[in-house]
Amino acid sequence: TRWATHGKPDDINAHPHVSSNGRLSLIHNGIIENYLTLKKALEEIGHTFVSETDTEVLVHLIEEYQNREDLTLGEAVRRALE
C-alpha cells in the first residue's frame, strides 16, 4: 500500500485505486497536476470517486478512454497521460 500525495493518509486514500468496473487497479508515483479538472469532467459523465487522490482520477480516465474509444490498455494509458 502506498500513501497518496493528495488527501489525508488513510485507507481510503491509500493506493491501489480501482476503476469503476473493477477491472483496473493503479499504483502511481507522481502528481497529476490537473486532476481536479479531470475529476470534475469525469463526475459530469457519471464517474463516482471515493478518495481524494489524483491516482483514482487517473485510473477512471484510463477506463473512460478504454470504454469510449475502445482502446487497448496501453493505448488508453498513453492517451490519459497526454
Secondary structure as UniProt FT lines:
FT   TURN            11..13
FT   STRAND          17..18
FT   TURN            20..21
FT   STRAND          25..26
FT   TURN            33..34
FT   HELIX           35..44
FT   TURN            45..46
FT   HELIX           54..69
FT   HELIX           73..81
//
